[in-house]
Amino acid sequence: MTYISTKTYGHEIGLSSCFRQWKAQSHCRFLHGYALSVRIEFEAEELDDRNWVVDFGSLKGFKGWLEKTFDHRLLIAEDDPHRSALEIMAGLGLAQITIVPATGCEAFAQMIYECAVIWLVDNGYYPRVRMRSVEVCEHGANSAIFMEEQ
């Protein structure tokens, strides 16, 4: 038997991010932004003594990490050939930047998944609770899901 518990940080909480897909051959190569939403799935084969997979109240620190990483941030891929030019905007007070391994919903979903795994360990949930998946949505039509093979 498997229990699945989900937590969603919707578009309404304002993870407003700007980024570009510098390798794209489309308009996605230009700076553009979204109010991202994030949906996390945790799974466990047994519940805790409160009959929960995770205590949603304990996610405040994780939500803070999401806000610090994504909210009103310019996300720059570490291999962007114009990274140094984009970083100048931070020095001019025009942008708060976050350097990430890669940009895009797929990359963000993997990054959030990996952070959530660390959160599970740090908060004593692992190994009882495992990450199932993370979905990142740009808007109602576009999203990406990351999950590791079980």
Secondary structure, 3 states (H helix, E strand, C coil): CCEEEEEEECHHHCEEEEECCCCCCCHHHCCEEEEEEEEEEEEECCCCCCCCCCCHHHHHHHHHHHHHHHCCEEEEECCCCCHHHHHHHHHCCCCCEEEECCCCHHHHHHHHHHHHHHHHHHCCCCCCEEEEEEEEEEECCEEEEECCCC
